[in-house]
Amino acid sequence: MAKYTSLVPGVGIENAAEDFRSALKIEQYRVGRQAVYLPAGFRWEYIPLSAVVSADGSHRSVTAGHCVTVTERKPAVVLITDAGSFTLNLDKAESVQRILDALGK
């Protein structure tokens, strides 16, 4: 059985397993009615939607290469809570809008 742990101290949700089962899968993340779920090995961590102050689409720079350095911009979503900010790193640009739509932002 999977375990679910809140990333926001003092803020949790009831029935995380049920919310997770009905959550929308967007790349490696799950967006439920009560939380956003992030994979953490054989368990899941979540950010309760009640704790999210704002959510914005963003980009991050990824640098790769040994002899010739290549920098690439990759899409991301930044969730801001009172406990700090969390970045959801994505591979596809359309996933940013799907997550923001699922969050209602």
N, CA, C and O of each residue as an XYZ file, in Angstrom:
420
protein
N       0.841     -1.184      0.000
C       0.000      0.000      0.000
C       0.885      1.246      0.000
O       1.858      1.328      0.750
N       0.544      2.193     -0.833
C       1.325      3.423     -0.942
C       1.056      4.332      0.249
O      -0.037      4.335      0.816
N       2.061      5.091      0.610
C       1.905      6.069      1.674
C       1.881      7.451      1.058
O       2.502      7.700      0.024
N       1.163      8.335      1.698
C       1.013      9.700      1.227
C       1.428     10.642      2.354
O       0.923     10.540      3.472
N       2.354     11.565      2.054
C       2.883     12.478      3.051
C       2.742     13.915      2.558
O       3.092     14.220      1.418
N       2.231     14.794      3.413
C       2.082     16.202      3.055
C       3.437     16.902      3.099
O       4.224     16.696      4.022
N       3.697     17.728      2.095
C       4.919     18.531      2.053
C       4.757     19.869      2.768
O       5.730     20.598      2.958
N       3.524     20.190      3.165
C       3.248     21.438      3.869
C       2.980     21.084      5.333
O       1.965     20.461      5.643
N       3.884     21.476      6.232
C       3.721     21.123      7.648
C       2.399     21.633      8.231
O       2.023     22.790      8.046
N       1.716     20.747      8.931
C       0.472     21.106      9.599
C      -0.751     21.151      8.713
O      -1.850     21.416      9.201
N      -0.594     20.897      7.415
C      -1.744     20.917      6.499
C      -1.813     19.559      5.816
O      -0.882     19.155      5.120
N      -2.919     18.864      6.020
C      -3.105     17.558      5.398
C      -4.488     17.470      4.782
O      -5.269     18.420      4.839
N      -4.780     16.328      4.197
C      -6.105     16.085      3.634
C      -6.610     14.747      4.147
O      -5.828     13.891      4.560
N      -7.914     14.578      4.115
C      -8.511     13.305      4.481
C      -8.652     12.457      3.217
O      -8.863     12.981      2.123
N      -8.533     11.167      3.384
C      -8.703     10.215      2.277
C      -7.774     10.503      1.105
O      -8.222     10.615     -0.036
N      -6.493     10.622      1.385
C      -5.517     10.887      0.327
C      -5.497      9.753     -0.696
O      -5.336     10.002     -1.890
N      -5.660      8.511     -0.240
C      -5.638      7.375     -1.159
C      -6.794      7.459     -2.160
O      -6.612      7.170     -3.343
N      -7.961      7.847     -1.697
C      -9.126      7.964     -2.575
C      -8.955      9.126     -3.557
O      -9.286      9.003     -4.736
N      -8.436     10.255     -3.061
C      -8.188     11.407     -3.928
C      -7.146     11.067     -4.981
O      -7.271     11.480     -6.134
N      -6.123     10.320     -4.595
C      -5.065      9.924     -5.522
C      -5.614      9.037     -6.637
O      -5.261      9.211     -7.803
N      -6.474      8.088     -6.280
C      -7.030      7.172     -7.282
C      -7.838      7.902     -8.351
O      -7.859      7.479     -9.507
N      -8.499      8.986     -7.978
C      -9.315      9.721     -8.952
C      -8.568     10.901     -9.582
O      -9.156     11.670    -10.342
N      -7.289     11.045     -9.272
C      -6.503     12.189     -9.751
C      -6.167     12.071    -11.238
O      -6.047     10.975    -11.785
N      -6.020     13.223    -11.866
C      -5.642     13.324    -13.274
C      -4.132     13.158    -13.389
O      -3.379     13.836    -12.689
N      -3.685     12.265    -14.264
C      -2.256     12.030    -14.459
C      -1.735     12.993    -15.527
O      -2.216     13.013    -16.660
N      -0.740     13.789    -15.133
C      -0.084     14.703    -16.068
C       1.413     14.485    -15.901
O       2.013     14.906    -14.912
N       2.002     13.819    -16.886
C       3.397     13.381    -16.837
C       3.609     12.556    -15.571
O       2.866     11.600    -15.349
N       4.593     12.885    -14.732
C       4.844     12.066    -13.550
C       4.023     12.506    -12.343
O       4.105     11.874    -11.290
N       3.243     13.560    -12.465
C       2.470     14.108    -11.351
C       1.007     13.682    -11.447
O       0.536     13.240    -12.496
N       0.299     13.827    -10.324
C      -1.141     13.574    -10.270
C      -1.794     14.803     -9.661
O      -1.314     15.329     -8.657
N      -2.892     15.269    -10.263
C      -3.618     16.414     -9.742
C      -5.011     15.941     -9.356
O      -5.829     15.600    -10.210
N      -5.263     15.926     -8.045
C      -6.551     15.494     -7.526
C      -7.427     16.683     -7.166
O      -7.073     17.829     -7.442
N      -8.560     16.411     -6.553
C      -9.469     17.476     -6.129
C      -8.955     18.183     -4.889
O      -9.293     19.340     -4.637
N      -8.120     17.470     -4.102
C      -7.641     18.033     -2.851
C      -6.145     18.307     -2.818
O      -5.683     19.055     -1.957
N      -5.368     17.716     -3.739
C      -3.913     17.849     -3.663
C      -3.235     17.577     -4.996
O      -3.819     17.002     -5.915
N      -1.969     18.014     -5.069
C      -1.083     17.679     -6.176
C      -0.096     16.659     -5.622
O       0.518     16.891     -4.580
N       0.062     15.528     -6.314
C       0.901     14.429     -5.830
C       2.195     14.357     -6.619
O       2.197     14.437     -7.847
N       3.308     14.202     -5.888
C       4.638     14.109     -6.474
C       5.236     12.752     -6.122
O       5.156     12.332     -4.968
N       5.831     12.060     -7.085
C       6.425     10.753     -6.781
C       7.643     10.903     -5.877
O       8.440     11.830     -6.025
N       7.768      9.964     -4.935
C       8.911      9.952     -4.009
C       9.296      8.502     -3.761
O       9.034      7.960     -2.687
N       9.914      7.880     -4.743
C      10.271      6.470     -4.611
C       9.034      5.589     -4.691
O       8.289      5.637     -5.670
N       8.819      4.778     -3.649
C       7.661      3.876     -3.632
C       6.473      4.484     -2.900
O       5.512      3.779     -2.589
N       6.524      5.755     -2.626
C       5.419      6.436     -1.972
C       5.170      7.749     -2.698
O       5.860      8.062     -3.668
N       4.200      8.511     -2.242
C       3.842      9.781     -2.861
C       3.823     10.876     -1.803
O       3.385     10.659     -0.673
N       4.302     12.051     -2.184
C       4.185     13.228     -1.342
C       3.156     14.130     -2.011
O       2.974     14.080     -3.227
N       2.489     14.950     -1.215
C       1.465     15.808     -1.814
C       1.510     17.219     -1.248
O       1.989     17.467     -0.141
N       0.985     18.134     -2.064
C       0.814     19.524     -1.679
C      -0.695     19.762     -1.660
O      -1.337     19.733     -2.710
N      -1.268     19.997     -0.475
C      -2.716     20.236     -0.414
C      -3.095     21.499     -1.190
O      -2.424     22.525     -1.073
N      -4.157     21.427     -1.971
C      -4.586     22.585     -2.755
C      -5.030     23.723     -1.852
O      -4.954     24.887     -2.246
N      -5.494     23.409     -0.649
C      -5.904     24.459      0.283
C      -4.714     25.301      0.737
O      -4.905     26.422      1.208
N      -3.496     24.787      0.606
C      -2.294     25.516      1.018
C      -1.661     26.303     -0.125
O      -0.762     27.111      0.107
N      -2.120     26.077     -1.358
C      -1.528     26.756     -2.521
C      -2.074     28.181     -2.607
O      -3.276     28.398     -2.757
N      -1.156     29.145     -2.507
C      -1.517     30.556     -2.597
C      -1.599     30.986     -4.056
O      -2.524     31.699     -4.446
N      -0.619     30.546     -4.872
C      -0.651     30.849     -6.296
C       0.106     29.786     -7.075
O       0.949     29.073     -6.531
N      -0.213     29.695     -8.357
C       0.441     28.744     -9.262
C       0.715     29.464    -10.573
O      -0.175     30.095    -11.144
N       1.950     29.364    -11.045
C       2.336     30.057    -12.274
C       3.150     29.143    -13.165
O       3.939     28.328    -12.685
N       2.953     29.284    -14.470
C       3.780     28.586    -15.433
C       5.138     29.264    -15.501
O       5.237     30.483    -15.360
N       6.170     28.489    -15.715
C       7.525     29.021    -15.714
C       8.390     28.187    -16.643
O       7.901     27.265    -17.296
N       9.655     28.504    -16.699
C      10.641     27.718    -17.431
C      11.878     27.586    -16.562
O      12.153     28.442    -15.720
N      12.608     26.526    -16.767
C      13.881     26.341    -16.082
C      14.926     26.074    -17.151
O      14.605     25.599    -18.241
N      16.157     26.376    -16.839
C      17.249     26.119    -17.776
C      17.957     24.842    -17.388
O      18.311     24.641    -16.226
N      18.163     23.977    -18.373
C      18.860     22.713    -18.161
C      20.133     22.760    -18.986
O      20.096     22.982    -20.196
N      21.255     22.549    -18.322
C      22.543     22.574    -18.992
C      23.083     21.159    -19.073
O      23.100     20.433    -18.079
N      23.522     20.772    -20.255
C      24.054     19.424    -20.461
C      25.234     19.488    -21.428
O      25.445     20.489    -22.113
N      25.974     18.428    -21.467
C      27.105     18.338    -22.381
C      28.420     18.384    -21.639
O      28.524     18.986    -20.570
N      29.408     17.755    -22.200
C      30.721     17.707    -21.563
C      31.667     18.702    -22.223
O      32.151     19.630    -21.575
N      31.923     18.511    -23.478
C      32.846     19.403    -24.194
C      32.132     20.659    -24.679
O      32.659     21.767    -24.578
N      30.944     20.471    -25.199
C      30.153     21.591    -25.693
C      28.920     21.708    -24.805
O      28.088     20.801    -24.769
N      28.803     22.803    -24.101
C      27.681     22.993    -23.191
C      26.452     23.449    -23.965
O      26.523     24.374    -24.773
N      25.339     22.798    -23.711
C      24.074     23.125    -24.352
C      23.083     23.482    -23.252
O      22.890     22.713    -22.310
N      22.457     24.644    -23.371
C      21.449     25.066    -22.408
C      20.090     25.038    -23.089
O      19.917     25.575    -24.183
N      19.138     24.409    -22.433
C      17.801     24.247    -22.993
C      16.786     24.736    -21.977
O      16.941     24.505    -20.778
N      15.742     25.412    -22.453
C      14.668     25.861    -21.561
C      13.590     24.785    -21.520
O      13.094     24.342    -22.556
N      13.237     24.374    -20.302
C      12.215     23.348    -20.106
C      11.047     23.955    -19.330
O      11.261     24.834    -18.495
N       9.823     23.505    -19.586
C       8.662     24.045    -18.884
C       8.598     23.576    -17.428
O       9.136     22.529    -17.068
N       7.923     24.384    -16.602
C       7.751     24.055    -15.189
C       6.528     24.793    -14.665
O       6.068     25.761    -15.272
N       6.005     24.332    -13.537
C       4.936     25.013    -12.818
C       5.442     25.254    -11.410
O       5.961     24.345    -10.763
N       5.288     26.490    -10.935
C       5.717     26.838     -9.581
C       4.472     27.004     -8.720
O       3.611     27.834     -9.012
N       4.381     26.204     -7.649
C       3.297     26.304     -6.681
C       3.834     27.022     -5.451
O       4.824     26.588     -4.862
N       3.194     28.108     -5.062
C       3.642     28.886     -3.913
C       2.671     28.672     -2.759
O       1.461     28.851     -2.900
N       3.234     28.280     -1.605
C       2.465     28.085     -0.382
C       3.093     28.945      0.711
O       4.147     29.547      0.503
N       2.448     29.001      1.871
C       3.023     29.725      3.005
C       4.293     29.051      3.499
O       5.142     29.702      4.108
N       4.436     27.747      3.244
C       5.605     26.991      3.685
C       6.771     27.090      2.712
O       7.865     26.618      3.021
N       6.563     27.695      1.537
C       7.614     27.804      0.531
C       7.065     27.538     -0.854
O       5.856     27.405     -1.041
N       7.962     27.461     -1.823
C       7.538     27.208     -3.195
C       8.012     25.828     -3.640
O       9.042     25.326     -3.191
N       7.234     25.237     -4.526
C       7.519     23.911     -5.064
C       7.480     24.007     -6.582
O       6.555     24.592     -7.145
N       8.478     23.437     -7.243
C       8.555     23.477     -8.698
C       8.269     22.098     -9.270
O       8.914     21.116     -8.902
N       7.307     22.034    -10.164
C       6.979     20.801    -10.872
C       7.687     20.865    -12.222
O       7.261     21.608    -13.106
N       8.742     20.108    -12.388
C       9.513     20.091    -13.629
C       8.817     19.208    -14.653
O       8.480     18.060    -14.365
N       8.605     19.743    -15.842
C       7.854     19.049    -16.884
C       8.690     18.886    -18.146
O       9.715     19.544    -18.318
N       8.235     17.997    -19.025
C       8.910     17.771    -20.298
C       8.195     18.456    -21.454
O       8.834     18.861    -22.425
N       6.876     18.590    -21.360
C       6.087     19.134    -22.465
C       5.455     20.465    -22.076
O       4.948     20.615    -20.964
N       5.484     21.410    -22.976
C       4.933     22.742    -22.714
C       3.421     22.697    -22.480
O       2.898     23.462    -21.669
N       2.725     21.818    -23.175
C       1.267     21.748    -23.000
C       0.873     21.226    -21.622
O      -0.254     21.449    -21.179
N       1.781     20.537    -20.943
C       1.498     20.035    -19.600
C       1.357     21.167    -18.591
O       0.640     21.025    -17.600
N       2.032     22.288    -18.831
C       1.913     23.446    -17.935
C       0.465     23.907    -17.897
O      -0.102     24.090    -16.820
N      -0.129     24.094    -19.055
C      -1.515     24.567    -19.105
C      -2.480     23.522    -18.560
O      -3.472     23.880    -17.925
N      -2.213     22.237    -18.794
C      -3.091     21.190    -18.262
C      -3.093     21.209    -16.736
O      -4.141     21.034    -16.116
N      -1.924     21.421    -16.126
C      -1.855     21.476    -14.662
C      -2.559     22.718    -14.141
O      -3.322     22.646    -13.178
N      -2.304     23.863    -14.777
C      -2.955     25.097    -14.332
C      -4.469     25.010    -14.479
O      -5.199     25.497    -13.615
N      -4.954     24.399    -15.558
C      -6.395     24.209    -15.742
C      -6.968     23.289    -14.667
O      -8.045     23.553    -14.133
N      -6.252     22.213    -14.350
C      -6.711     21.270    -13.324
C      -6.746     21.926    -11.940
O      -7.581     21.584    -11.103
N      -5.829     22.872    -11.712
C      -5.814     23.587    -10.441
C      -6.841     24.714    -10.396
O      -7.150     25.236     -9.326
N      -7.366     25.085    -11.560
C      -8.318     26.188    -11.633
C      -7.640     27.541    -11.552
O      -8.254     28.517    -11.122
N      -6.376     27.614    -11.960
C      -5.599     28.872    -11.886
C      -5.467     29.476    -13.257
O      -4.852     30.532    -13.410
